Each structure stands twice: as structure tokens, then as C-alpha cells.
Amino acid sequence: MGVVTYEYEVVSTISPSRLFKSFILDSDNLIPKVVPGAFKSFEILEGDGGVGTIKLITFGEGSQFKFAKHKVEEIDEANCTYKYSVIEGDALGDEIDSISYVVKVDACPDGGSVVKTKSSYHTKTEHHSITEEKIKEGKEKAKAIFHAIEAHLHAHPHEY
């Protein structure tokens, strides 16, 4: 097995607590509402939403993928940290065993926040086709979804 890891950051004017509550804790409801072309639904298959929960994510018609199963690994509300893994689904393809994510929302001095994400692709073999171009494409898609959520929060200042 091999591991391909990359990190990226997104800065926001939204406070860390509001961003964490909406983008992480209520993502199952908010994300399909804001970006239905990318995500159709989030459904809990096992658990209560906390650590150990398995979720089925059904992608929208605008996505190249159909589904993924996520496992919640850690939720730390006090430190605005969320860890989860993609453990199954067509998004993994033939080369990837799982994908682990660590999302941390930190405060900025101006009252906004910075969202730091670390992604680790656990490949089935040392030889894989995960290229810099694919990583860049994935980052851009993730940032587009984030900015759609951010725009929704700005347009609805009393939510969360």
C-alpha cells in the first residue's frame, strides 16, 4: 500500500463556530440543499451521527460518481476538528482502498476563520495514477463546494 497526502486551506469571513456547526455538524442537511447538483443526499446507515457512524452519500446528477460511504472517525466541537474516511464507493476506483480527511477550523484575527484540510489517499499498491492534476482538480471542486456553502451562510445570516 501507498499513501498520497495533500493539504489545502480556505479562508472565510464566517466565524469558526458557525462554520463548523453548519459545514460539518449539519452537512447532511445543508450541503444537498446548497449544491444539489453535486450531492443528492446523506443518509445514516449505522450509528447516531457521532463517532463510528457510517453514512451513505448519494451524489447528484452533476457528479461523475454515484455514491460513497463515509465513516466518522472523530468529532471535536471544542477544537472545531472533524475526521472521517471514505471507506467504500465508486469514487475510490480500482486503485484506492480508502481516503482519510482531517478538517480543522481555526479562528483568524479578524473574526473569520481558516479551514485546513488534510487528505490522505490510501492506495492498494505503491503504483497508482493519482497525479498532481487530479489532486488540483479535487481541491478546486472542494473549494467550489465550500464557497457555495459560504455564500449561503452570508445570504442567510440568521441560520446557525
mmCIF file of the C-alpha atoms, coordinates in Angstrom:
data_MODEL
# 
_entry.id   MODEL 
# 
loop_
_atom_site.group_PDB 
_atom_site.id 
_atom_site.type_symbol 
_atom_site.label_atom_id 
_atom_site.label_alt_id 
_atom_site.label_comp_id 
_atom_site.label_asym_id 
_atom_site.label_entity_id 
_atom_site.label_seq_id 
_atom_site.pdbx_PDB_ins_code 
_atom_site.Cartn_x 
_atom_site.Cartn_y 
_atom_site.Cartn_z 
_atom_site.occupancy 
_atom_site.B_iso_or_equiv 
_atom_site.pdbx_formal_charge 
_atom_site.auth_seq_id 
_atom_site.auth_comp_id 
_atom_site.auth_asym_id 
_atom_site.auth_atom_id 
_atom_site.pdbx_PDB_model_num 
ATOM 1   C CA . MET A 1 1   ? 0.000   0.000  0.000   1.00 0.00 ? 1   MET A CA 1 
ATOM 2   C CA . GLY A 1 2   ? 0.980   3.579  -0.560  1.00 0.00 ? 2   GLY A CA 1 
ATOM 3   C CA . VAL A 1 3   ? -0.285  6.879  0.789   1.00 0.00 ? 3   VAL A CA 1 
ATOM 4   C CA . VAL A 1 4   ? -0.686  10.116 -1.157  1.00 0.00 ? 4   VAL A CA 1 
ATOM 5   C CA . THR A 1 5   ? -1.297  13.110 1.121   1.00 0.00 ? 5   THR A CA 1 
ATOM 6   C CA . TYR A 1 6   ? -2.060  16.721 0.377   1.00 0.00 ? 6   TYR A CA 1 
ATOM 7   C CA . GLU A 1 7   ? -3.288  19.714 2.318   1.00 0.00 ? 7   GLU A CA 1 
ATOM 8   C CA . TYR A 1 8   ? -5.124  22.904 1.462   1.00 0.00 ? 8   TYR A CA 1 
ATOM 9   C CA . GLU A 1 9   ? -6.602  25.898 3.250   1.00 0.00 ? 9   GLU A CA 1 
ATOM 10  C CA . VAL A 1 10  ? -9.590  28.123 2.610   1.00 0.00 ? 10  VAL A CA 1 
ATOM 11  C CA . VAL A 1 11  ? -10.076 31.458 4.390   1.00 0.00 ? 11  VAL A CA 1 
ATOM 12  C CA . SER A 1 12  ? -13.575 32.648 5.282   1.00 0.00 ? 12  SER A CA 1 
ATOM 13  C CA . THR A 1 13  ? -15.209 35.647 6.904   1.00 0.00 ? 13  THR A CA 1 
ATOM 14  C CA . ILE A 1 14  ? -17.583 33.270 8.743   1.00 0.00 ? 14  ILE A CA 1 
ATOM 15  C CA . SER A 1 15  ? -16.772 32.605 12.416  1.00 0.00 ? 15  SER A CA 1 
ATOM 16  C CA . PRO A 1 16  ? -15.260 29.200 13.264  1.00 0.00 ? 16  PRO A CA 1 
ATOM 17  C CA . SER A 1 17  ? -18.180 28.084 15.437  1.00 0.00 ? 17  SER A CA 1 
ATOM 18  C CA . ARG A 1 18  ? -20.813 28.975 12.816  1.00 0.00 ? 18  ARG A CA 1 
ATOM 19  C CA . LEU A 1 19  ? -18.788 27.409 10.027  1.00 0.00 ? 19  LEU A CA 1 
ATOM 20  C CA . PHE A 1 20  ? -18.163 24.200 11.989  1.00 0.00 ? 20  PHE A CA 1 
ATOM 21  C CA . LYS A 1 21  ? -21.791 23.928 13.040  1.00 0.00 ? 21  LYS A CA 1 
ATOM 22  C CA . SER A 1 22  ? -23.122 24.388 9.502   1.00 0.00 ? 22  SER A CA 1 
ATOM 23  C CA . PHE A 1 23  ? -20.453 22.928 7.222   1.00 0.00 ? 23  PHE A CA 1 
ATOM 24  C CA . ILE A 1 24  ? -19.534 19.977 9.459   1.00 0.00 ? 24  ILE A CA 1 
ATOM 25  C CA . LEU A 1 25  ? -22.208 19.177 12.036  1.00 0.00 ? 25  LEU A CA 1 
ATOM 26  C CA . ASP A 1 26  ? -25.212 19.887 9.780   1.00 0.00 ? 26  ASP A CA 1 
ATOM 27  C CA . SER A 1 27  ? -23.566 18.994 6.468   1.00 0.00 ? 27  SER A CA 1 
ATOM 28  C CA . ASP A 1 28  ? -26.039 16.151 5.880   1.00 0.00 ? 28  ASP A CA 1 
ATOM 29  C CA . ASN A 1 29  ? -28.846 18.709 5.543   1.00 0.00 ? 29  ASN A CA 1 
ATOM 30  C CA . LEU A 1 30  ? -27.057 21.811 4.317   1.00 0.00 ? 30  LEU A CA 1 
ATOM 31  C CA . ILE A 1 31  ? -24.820 20.509 1.531   1.00 0.00 ? 31  ILE A CA 1 
ATOM 32  C CA . PRO A 1 32  ? -27.543 18.768 -0.567  1.00 0.00 ? 32  PRO A CA 1 
ATOM 33  C CA . LYS A 1 33  ? -29.704 21.880 -0.174  1.00 0.00 ? 33  LYS A CA 1 
ATOM 34  C CA . VAL A 1 34  ? -26.972 24.268 -1.326  1.00 0.00 ? 34  VAL A CA 1 
ATOM 35  C CA . VAL A 1 35  ? -25.266 22.130 -4.010  1.00 0.00 ? 35  VAL A CA 1 
ATOM 36  C CA . PRO A 1 36  ? -27.922 19.613 -5.170  1.00 0.00 ? 36  PRO A CA 1 
ATOM 37  C CA . GLY A 1 37  ? -26.144 19.041 -8.479  1.00 0.00 ? 37  GLY A CA 1 
ATOM 38  C CA . ALA A 1 38  ? -23.141 17.688 -6.609  1.00 0.00 ? 38  ALA A CA 1 
ATOM 39  C CA . PHE A 1 39  ? -24.896 15.938 -3.692  1.00 0.00 ? 39  PHE A CA 1 
ATOM 40  C CA . LYS A 1 40  ? -28.347 14.377 -3.662  1.00 0.00 ? 40  LYS A CA 1 
ATOM 41  C CA . SER A 1 41  ? -28.484 13.068 -0.100  1.00 0.00 ? 41  SER A CA 1 
ATOM 42  C CA . PHE A 1 42  ? -26.678 11.970 3.052   1.00 0.00 ? 42  PHE A CA 1 
ATOM 43  C CA . GLU A 1 43  ? -28.176 9.021  4.924   1.00 0.00 ? 43  GLU A CA 1 
ATOM 44  C CA . ILE A 1 44  ? -27.062 7.449  8.206   1.00 0.00 ? 44  ILE A CA 1 
ATOM 45  C CA . LEU A 1 45  ? -26.730 3.694  7.759   1.00 0.00 ? 45  LEU A CA 1 
ATOM 46  C CA . GLU A 1 46  ? -25.237 2.901  11.183  1.00 0.00 ? 46  GLU A CA 1 
ATOM 47  C CA . GLY A 1 47  ? -24.826 4.952  14.355  1.00 0.00 ? 47  GLY A CA 1 
ATOM 48  C CA . ASP A 1 48  ? -26.280 8.138  15.743  1.00 0.00 ? 48  ASP A CA 1 
ATOM 49  C CA . GLY A 1 49  ? -24.255 10.738 13.837  1.00 0.00 ? 49  GLY A CA 1 
ATOM 50  C CA . GLY A 1 50  ? -21.323 10.579 16.243  1.00 0.00 ? 50  GLY A CA 1 
ATOM 51  C CA . VAL A 1 51  ? -18.018 8.726  16.112  1.00 0.00 ? 51  VAL A CA 1 
ATOM 52  C CA . GLY A 1 52  ? -18.350 5.383  14.343  1.00 0.00 ? 52  GLY A CA 1 
ATOM 53  C CA . THR A 1 53  ? -21.339 6.465  12.258  1.00 0.00 ? 53  THR A CA 1 
ATOM 54  C CA . ILE A 1 54  ? -21.452 5.172  8.684   1.00 0.00 ? 54  ILE A CA 1 
ATOM 55  C CA . LYS A 1 55  ? -23.128 7.486  6.163   1.00 0.00 ? 55  LYS A CA 1 
ATOM 56  C CA . LEU A 1 56  ? -24.203 6.841  2.585   1.00 0.00 ? 56  LEU A CA 1 
ATOM 57  C CA . ILE A 1 57  ? -23.623 9.871  0.387   1.00 0.00 ? 57  ILE A CA 1 
ATOM 58  C CA . THR A 1 58  ? -25.541 9.828  -2.879  1.00 0.00 ? 58  THR A CA 1 
ATOM 59  C CA . PHE A 1 59  ? -24.042 12.229 -5.383  1.00 0.00 ? 59  PHE A CA 1 
ATOM 60  C CA . GLY A 1 60  ? -26.165 14.482 -7.584  1.00 0.00 ? 60  GLY A CA 1 
ATOM 61  C CA . GLU A 1 61  ? -26.640 14.224 -11.313 1.00 0.00 ? 61  GLU A CA 1 
ATOM 62  C CA . GLY A 1 62  ? -23.835 16.732 -11.887 1.00 0.00 ? 62  GLY A CA 1 
ATOM 63  C CA . SER A 1 63  ? -21.276 14.412 -10.286 1.00 0.00 ? 63  SER A CA 1 
ATOM 64  C CA . GLN A 1 64  ? -19.119 11.836 -12.018 1.00 0.00 ? 64  GLN A CA 1 
ATOM 65  C CA . PHE A 1 65  ? -19.714 9.475  -9.074  1.00 0.00 ? 65  PHE A CA 1 
ATOM 66  C CA . LYS A 1 66  ? -22.831 7.719  -7.769  1.00 0.00 ? 66  LYS A CA 1 
ATOM 67  C CA . PHE A 1 67  ? -22.151 7.070  -4.091  1.00 0.00 ? 67  PHE A CA 1 
ATOM 68  C CA . ALA A 1 68  ? -19.658 6.886  -1.241  1.00 0.00 ? 68  ALA A CA 1 
ATOM 69  C CA . LYS A 1 69  ? -19.762 5.558  2.289   1.00 0.00 ? 69  LYS A CA 1 
ATOM 70  C CA . HIS A 1 70  ? -18.165 7.737  4.970   1.00 0.00 ? 70  HIS A CA 1 
ATOM 71  C CA . LYS A 1 71  ? -17.160 6.697  8.454   1.00 0.00 ? 71  LYS A CA 1 
ATOM 72  C CA . VAL A 1 72  ? -16.988 9.369  11.156  1.00 0.00 ? 72  VAL A CA 1 
ATOM 73  C CA . GLU A 1 73  ? -13.669 8.926  12.969  1.00 0.00 ? 73  GLU A CA 1 
ATOM 74  C CA . GLU A 1 74  ? -13.630 11.918 15.346  1.00 0.00 ? 74  GLU A CA 1 
ATOM 75  C CA . ILE A 1 75  ? -15.713 14.988 16.189  1.00 0.00 ? 75  ILE A CA 1 
ATOM 76  C CA . ASP A 1 76  ? -14.095 17.571 18.461  1.00 0.00 ? 76  ASP A CA 1 
ATOM 77  C CA . GLU A 1 77  ? -16.502 20.507 18.728  1.00 0.00 ? 77  GLU A CA 1 
ATOM 78  C CA . ALA A 1 78  ? -14.347 22.366 21.255  1.00 0.00 ? 78  ALA A CA 1 
ATOM 79  C CA . ASN A 1 79  ? -11.416 22.470 18.824  1.00 0.00 ? 79  ASN A CA 1 
ATOM 80  C CA . CYS A 1 80  ? -13.527 22.508 15.635  1.00 0.00 ? 80  CYS A CA 1 
ATOM 81  C CA . THR A 1 81  ? -11.901 19.353 14.295  1.00 0.00 ? 81  THR A CA 1 
ATOM 82  C CA . TYR A 1 82  ? -13.593 16.619 12.263  1.00 0.00 ? 82  TYR A CA 1 
ATOM 83  C CA . LYS A 1 83  ? -12.035 13.406 10.960  1.00 0.00 ? 83  LYS A CA 1 
ATOM 84  C CA . TYR A 1 84  ? -13.711 10.988 8.577   1.00 0.00 ? 84  TYR A CA 1 
ATOM 85  C CA . SER A 1 85  ? -12.867 8.374  5.976   1.00 0.00 ? 85  SER A CA 1 
ATOM 86  C CA . VAL A 1 86  ? -14.343 7.325  2.659   1.00 0.00 ? 86  VAL A CA 1 
ATOM 87  C CA . ILE A 1 87  ? -14.469 3.552  3.067   1.00 0.00 ? 87  ILE A CA 1 
ATOM 88  C CA . GLU A 1 88  ? -16.486 2.442  0.052   1.00 0.00 ? 88  GLU A CA 1 
ATOM 89  C CA . GLY A 1 89  ? -17.912 3.722  -3.216  1.00 0.00 ? 89  GLY A CA 1 
ATOM 90  C CA . ASP A 1 90  ? -17.204 4.311  -6.872  1.00 0.00 ? 90  ASP A CA 1 
ATOM 91  C CA . ALA A 1 91  ? -15.196 7.429  -6.011  1.00 0.00 ? 91  ALA A CA 1 
ATOM 92  C CA . LEU A 1 92  ? -12.445 5.107  -4.733  1.00 0.00 ? 92  LEU A CA 1 
ATOM 93  C CA . GLY A 1 93  ? -11.997 3.429  -8.098  1.00 0.00 ? 93  GLY A CA 1 
ATOM 94  C CA . ASP A 1 94  ? -9.774  0.390  -8.531  1.00 0.00 ? 94  ASP A CA 1 
ATOM 95  C CA . GLU A 1 95  ? -6.608  1.873  -7.018  1.00 0.00 ? 95  GLU A CA 1 
ATOM 96  C CA . ILE A 1 96  ? -7.738  3.435  -3.745  1.00 0.00 ? 96  ILE A CA 1 
ATOM 97  C CA . ASP A 1 97  ? -8.542  1.451  -0.611  1.00 0.00 ? 97  ASP A CA 1 
ATOM 98  C CA . SER A 1 98  ? -9.785  4.438  1.427   1.00 0.00 ? 98  SER A CA 1 
ATOM 99  C CA . ILE A 1 99  ? -9.434  8.197  1.792   1.00 0.00 ? 99  ILE A CA 1 
ATOM 100 C CA . SER A 1 100 ? -8.936  9.860  5.204   1.00 0.00 ? 100 SER A CA 1 
ATOM 101 C CA . TYR A 1 101 ? -9.740  13.506 5.863   1.00 0.00 ? 101 TYR A CA 1 
ATOM 102 C CA . VAL A 1 102 ? -8.939  15.807 8.764   1.00 0.00 ? 102 VAL A CA 1 
ATOM 103 C CA . VAL A 1 103 ? -10.802 19.119 8.730   1.00 0.00 ? 103 VAL A CA 1 
ATOM 104 C CA . LYS A 1 104 ? -9.806  21.824 11.237  1.00 0.00 ? 104 LYS A CA 1 
ATOM 105 C CA . VAL A 1 105 ? -11.485 25.218 11.500  1.00 0.00 ? 105 VAL A CA 1 
ATOM 106 C CA . ASP A 1 106 ? -9.299  27.846 13.195  1.00 0.00 ? 106 ASP A CA 1 
ATOM 107 C CA . ALA A 1 107 ? -10.061 31.430 14.128  1.00 0.00 ? 107 ALA A CA 1 
ATOM 108 C CA . CYS A 1 108 ? -8.490  34.301 12.216  1.00 0.00 ? 108 CYS A CA 1 
ATOM 109 C CA . PRO A 1 109 ? -7.563  37.554 13.976  1.00 0.00 ? 109 PRO A CA 1 
ATOM 110 C CA . ASP A 1 110 ? -10.252 39.445 12.014  1.00 0.00 ? 110 ASP A CA 1 
ATOM 111 C CA . GLY A 1 111 ? -13.077 37.253 13.342  1.00 0.00 ? 111 GLY A CA 1 
ATOM 112 C CA . GLY A 1 112 ? -13.246 34.951 10.346  1.00 0.00 ? 112 GLY A CA 1 
ATOM 113 C CA . SER A 1 113 ? -11.743 31.523 10.043  1.00 0.00 ? 113 SER A CA 1 
ATOM 114 C CA . VAL A 1 114 ? -9.386  29.345 8.089   1.00 0.00 ? 114 VAL A CA 1 
ATOM 115 C CA . VAL A 1 115 ? -10.415 25.827 7.169   1.00 0.00 ? 115 VAL A CA 1 
ATOM 116 C CA . LYS A 1 116 ? -7.460  23.461 6.939   1.00 0.00 ? 116 LYS A CA 1 
ATOM 117 C CA . THR A 1 117 ? -7.981  20.113 5.264   1.00 0.00 ? 117 THR A CA 1 
ATOM 118 C CA . LYS A 1 118 ? -5.562  17.207 5.065   1.00 0.00 ? 118 LYS A CA 1 
ATOM 119 C CA . SER A 1 119 ? -6.477  14.403 2.667   1.00 0.00 ? 119 SER A CA 1 
ATOM 120 C CA . SER A 1 120 ? -4.710  11.031 2.607   1.00 0.00 ? 120 SER A CA 1 
ATOM 121 C CA . TYR A 1 121 ? -5.366  8.585  -0.217  1.00 0.00 ? 121 TYR A CA 1 
ATOM 122 C CA . HIS A 1 122 ? -4.543  5.035  0.881   1.00 0.00 ? 122 HIS A CA 1 
ATOM 123 C CA . THR A 1 123 ? -3.746  3.191  -2.330  1.00 0.00 ? 123 THR A CA 1 
ATOM 124 C CA . LYS A 1 124 ? -3.908  -0.566 -2.820  1.00 0.00 ? 124 LYS A CA 1 
ATOM 125 C CA . THR A 1 125 ? -0.408  -0.646 -4.305  1.00 0.00 ? 125 THR A CA 1 
ATOM 126 C CA . GLU A 1 126 ? 2.652   1.587  -4.441  1.00 0.00 ? 126 GLU A CA 1 
ATOM 127 C CA . HIS A 1 127 ? 1.959   2.230  -8.136  1.00 0.00 ? 127 HIS A CA 1 
ATOM 128 C CA . HIS A 1 128 ? -1.061  4.434  -8.804  1.00 0.00 ? 128 HIS A CA 1 
ATOM 129 C CA . SER A 1 129 ? -2.339  7.113  -11.139 1.00 0.00 ? 129 SER A CA 1 
ATOM 130 C CA . ILE A 1 130 ? -3.021  9.841  -8.566  1.00 0.00 ? 130 ILE A CA 1 
ATOM 131 C CA . THR A 1 131 ? -1.394  12.795 -10.296 1.00 0.00 ? 131 THR A CA 1 
ATOM 132 C CA . GLU A 1 132 ? -0.840  16.419 -9.318  1.00 0.00 ? 132 GLU A CA 1 
ATOM 133 C CA . GLU A 1 133 ? -3.507  17.314 -11.899 1.00 0.00 ? 133 GLU A CA 1 
ATOM 134 C CA . LYS A 1 134 ? -6.080  15.034 -10.233 1.00 0.00 ? 134 LYS A CA 1 
ATOM 135 C CA . ILE A 1 135 ? -5.198  16.469 -6.835  1.00 0.00 ? 135 ILE A CA 1 
ATOM 136 C CA . LYS A 1 136 ? -5.579  20.020 -8.158  1.00 0.00 ? 136 LYS A CA 1 
ATOM 137 C CA . GLU A 1 137 ? -8.944  19.115 -9.699  1.00 0.00 ? 137 GLU A CA 1 
ATOM 138 C CA . GLY A 1 138 ? -10.137 17.657 -6.388  1.00 0.00 ? 138 GLY A CA 1 
ATOM 139 C CA . LYS A 1 139 ? -9.034  20.757 -4.476  1.00 0.00 ? 139 LYS A CA 1 
ATOM 140 C CA . GLU A 1 140 ? -10.892 23.029 -6.902  1.00 0.00 ? 140 GLU A CA 1 
ATOM 141 C CA . LYS A 1 141 ? -14.112 21.013 -6.565  1.00 0.00 ? 141 LYS A CA 1 
ATOM 142 C CA . ALA A 1 142 ? -13.848 21.046 -2.769  1.00 0.00 ? 142 ALA A CA 1 
ATOM 143 C CA . LYS A 1 143 ? -13.233 24.807 -2.732  1.00 0.00 ? 143 LYS A CA 1 
ATOM 144 C CA . ALA A 1 144 ? -16.216 25.413 -5.043  1.00 0.00 ? 144 ALA A CA 1 
ATOM 145 C CA . ILE A 1 145 ? -18.499 23.498 -2.677  1.00 0.00 ? 145 ILE A CA 1 
ATOM 146 C CA . PHE A 1 146 ? -17.055 25.379 0.297   1.00 0.00 ? 146 PHE A CA 1 
ATOM 147 C CA . HIS A 1 147 ? -17.617 28.761 -1.386  1.00 0.00 ? 147 HIS A CA 1 
ATOM 148 C CA . ALA A 1 148 ? -21.225 27.794 -2.220  1.00 0.00 ? 148 ALA A CA 1 
ATOM 149 C CA . ILE A 1 149 ? -21.823 26.997 1.477   1.00 0.00 ? 149 ILE A CA 1 
ATOM 150 C CA . GLU A 1 150 ? -20.122 30.236 2.497   1.00 0.00 ? 150 GLU A CA 1 
ATOM 151 C CA . ALA A 1 151 ? -22.301 32.257 0.081   1.00 0.00 ? 151 ALA A CA 1 
ATOM 152 C CA . HIS A 1 152 ? -25.402 30.561 1.502   1.00 0.00 ? 152 HIS A CA 1 
ATOM 153 C CA . LEU A 1 153 ? -24.362 31.465 5.049   1.00 0.00 ? 153 LEU A CA 1 
ATOM 154 C CA . HIS A 1 154 ? -23.789 35.098 4.033   1.00 0.00 ? 154 HIS A CA 1 
ATOM 155 C CA . ALA A 1 155 ? -27.201 35.191 2.358   1.00 0.00 ? 155 ALA A CA 1 
ATOM 156 C CA . HIS A 1 156 ? -28.838 33.663 5.468   1.00 0.00 ? 156 HIS A CA 1 
ATOM 157 C CA . PRO A 1 157 ? -27.097 35.348 8.412   1.00 0.00 ? 157 PRO A CA 1 
ATOM 158 C CA . HIS A 1 158 ? -29.570 34.044 10.987  1.00 0.00 ? 158 HIS A CA 1 
ATOM 159 C CA . GLU A 1 159 ? -29.010 30.368 10.193  1.00 0.00 ? 159 GLU A CA 1 
ATOM 160 C CA . TYR A 1 160 ? -26.706 28.534 12.578  1.00 0.00 ? 160 TYR A CA 1 
# 
